[in-house]
Amino acid sequence: MPTCIDMCAEVVAGSAAWLGRGLSCVCVQRRESDARPSFDLTPSQEECLLRLQNRIDVAYDSLIPEHQEALKALWKVAFPEEQLRGLISEQWKEMGWQGKDPSTDFRGGGFISLENLLYFARNFPRSFQDLLRKQEGDRAIWEYPFAVAGVNITFMLIQMLDLEALKPRNLVGATFLKFLAENESAFDLLYCITFKLMDNQWLAMRASYMDFNAVMKATRRQLEEELLQEDITQLEDLPSYNLLSR
């Protein structure tokens, strides 16, 4: 049976669909900590987790008007100066989707991955535009595609925080739920922090197209370390939060 590393190697060596095809092994590896007992939650944390899980469960559906409007809104905030010609258009490749129909790239992240991108664009427009247009640092010739990388980040966070379990089974997930109980937008905010941190790691590692898996793993490790620091009482206290700009 092929290992996760083997599958990742195959993805990297394969077609341009490496991100979408590699979602299940980009940053998710079985580790001993997965067997830890679950953590008890307060009623408030249980309620917040359930609402977030309901968001996670929503698949992107190109036939639903709300989903169509969200996708149009994403284009408008990303390229306000350029008129979108259609929900299926070669223009979408400019944002870093793999083809002319973004709906095919939402399989790994669902509708929440689109909501994450919109939240990022609306709340941290400067950082969003910097990453979209690769405006900072000494960039590689072969860069990561922005939008599909965003879907990968959503997927990675769901796995890292163990958000599909009834109760978190790791300390990072339990810690995050404390923040979520205080801030309903905590997942979206952590997404923005993670995206900027990932790009910072990308530049620090002088990474190129085929290094994306390694960058994501390094990003996850740093994010876990920051979340578990004793003096962190809110997501805005994370060192990587300071990378963001509005």
LINVENUR-V804396 format. One record per residue. N is the residue number from 0. RES is the residue in one letter. SS is DSSP state (2 for helix, 1 for strand, 0 for the rest). PSI is psi in whole degrees, -180 to 180 (* if undefined). D_FIRST is the distance of its C-alpha to the first C-alpha in whole Angstrom. Layout:
n: <N N>
res: <RES RES>
ss: <SS SS>
psi: <PSI PSI>
d_first: <D_FIRST D_FIRST>
This chain:
n: <0 1 2 3 4 5 6 7 8 9 10 11 12 13 14 15 16 17 18 19 20 21 22 23 24 25 26 27 28 29 30 31 32 33 34 35 36 37 38 39 40 41 42 43 44 45 46 47 48 49 50 51 52 53 54 55 56 57 58 59 60 61 62 63 64 65 66 67 68 69 70 71 72 73 74 75 76 77 78 79 80 81 82 83 84 85 86 87 88 89 90 91 92 93 94 95 96 97 98 99 100 101 102 103 104 105 106 107 108 109 110 111 112 113 114 115 116 117 118 119 120 121 122 123 124 125 126 127 128 129 130 131 132 133 134 135 136 137 138 139 140 141 142 143 144 145 146 147 148 149 150 151 152 153 154 155 156 157 158 159 160 161 162 163 164 165 166 167 168 169 170 171 172 173 174 175 176 177 178 179 180 181 182 183 184 185 186 187 188 189 190 191 192 193 194 195 196 197 198 199 200 201 202 203 204 205 206 207 208 209 210 211 212 213 214 215 216 217 218 219 220 221 222 223 224 225 226 227 228 229 230 231 232 233 234 235 236 237 238 239 240 241 242 243 244 245>
res: <M P T C I D M C A E V V A G S A A W L G R G L S C V C V Q R R E S D A R P S F D L T P S Q E E C L L R L Q N R I D V A Y D S L I P E H Q E A L K A L W K V A F P E E Q L R G L I S E Q W K E M G W Q G K D P S T D F R G G G F I S L E N L L Y F A R N F P R S F Q D L L R K Q E G D R A I W E Y P F A V A G V N I T F M L I Q M L D L E A L K P R N L V G A T F L K F L A E N E S A F D L L Y C I T F K L M D N Q W L A M R A S Y M D F N A V M K A T R R Q L E E E L L Q E D I T Q L E D L P S Y N L L S R>
ss: <0 0 0 2 2 2 2 2 2 2 2 2 2 0 0 0 0 2 2 2 2 0 2 2 2 0 0 0 0 0 0 2 2 2 2 0 0 0 0 0 0 0 2 2 2 2 2 2 2 2 2 2 2 2 2 2 0 0 0 0 0 0 0 0 2 2 2 2 2 2 2 2 2 2 2 2 2 2 0 0 0 0 0 0 0 0 0 1 0 2 2 2 2 2 2 0 0 0 0 0 1 2 2 2 2 0 0 0 0 0 2 2 2 2 2 2 2 2 2 2 2 2 2 0 2 2 2 2 2 2 2 2 0 0 0 0 0 0 0 0 0 0 0 0 0 2 2 2 2 2 2 2 2 2 2 2 2 2 2 2 0 0 0 0 0 0 0 0 0 0 2 2 2 2 2 2 2 2 2 2 2 2 0 0 0 2 2 2 2 2 2 2 2 2 2 2 2 2 2 2 2 2 2 2 0 0 0 0 2 2 2 2 2 2 2 2 2 2 2 2 2 2 2 2 2 2 2 0 0 0 0 0 0 0 2 2 2 0 2 2 2 2 2 0 0 0>
psi: <132 144 170 -39 -41 -44 -39 -40 -39 -41 -48 -37 -9 -142 -176 -5 21 -35 -52 -42 -27 11 -41 -10 9 -49 8 113 141 131 164 -33 -18 -21 4 149 155 158 139 145 152 160 -37 -42 -39 -43 -44 -40 -43 -42 -40 -40 -35 -36 -44 -33 -11 115 150 131 112 -8 -10 123 -40 -39 -39 -45 -36 -40 -41 -39 -37 -43 -43 -39 -27 -44 69 -21 -5 125 130 132 -15 160 -20 109 148 -18 -31 -24 -24 -26 -10 24 157 -21 -163 -4 100 -24 -26 -15 -4 2 -42 -25 -20 -170 -29 -28 -31 -42 -39 -47 -41 -42 -44 -49 -37 -31 -26 62 -35 -48 -40 -49 -37 -43 -40 -44 4 57 -12 145 178 99 154 160 -41 98 161 143 123 -57 -45 -32 -38 -40 -41 -39 -43 -49 -44 -43 -40 -42 -45 -40 -1 46 -10 -1 157 -36 149 141 13 159 -34 -44 -42 -39 -42 -38 -25 -41 -38 -37 -25 -22 109 -24 17 -39 -43 -39 -42 -34 -46 -45 -45 -41 -46 -38 -41 -45 -36 -41 -40 -46 -42 -35 -1 48 159 -180 -46 -2 7 -43 -44 -40 -42 -39 -42 -38 -45 -44 -46 -40 -42 -43 -43 -41 -27 4 139 -30 10 113 -13 162 -28 -14 -13 135 -38 -16 -32 -10 -22 149 144 *>
d_first: <0 4 6 10 12 10 10 14 14 14 16 19 19 19 22 24 23 20 22 22 18 17 19 16 15 18 19 17 16 16 18 21 23 21 23 26 29 30 33 36 38 41 42 43 39 38 40 39 35 36 37 34 32 34 34 30 30 32 30 32 34 36 38 39 42 42 38 40 43 40 39 42 43 40 42 45 45 42 45 48 50 48 48 45 45 43 40 38 39 38 40 37 35 38 36 33 31 29 31 35 33 32 31 28 27 28 25 23 26 29 32 32 31 34 36 35 36 39 40 39 41 44 44 43 45 45 42 40 42 41 38 38 40 39 42 41 41 40 37 34 35 32 32 29 30 32 32 28 28 30 27 25 27 28 24 24 27 26 23 24 27 25 28 26 27 30 31 29 27 28 31 30 30 33 35 34 36 39 39 39 41 44 43 41 40 38 35 36 38 35 33 36 36 32 33 36 34 31 33 35 32 31 35 35 31 33 30 29 27 24 24 24 21 22 26 24 23 26 28 26 27 31 31 30 32 35 35 35 38 41 43 41 43 42 40 43 43 40 40 38 40 43 41 42 45 47>
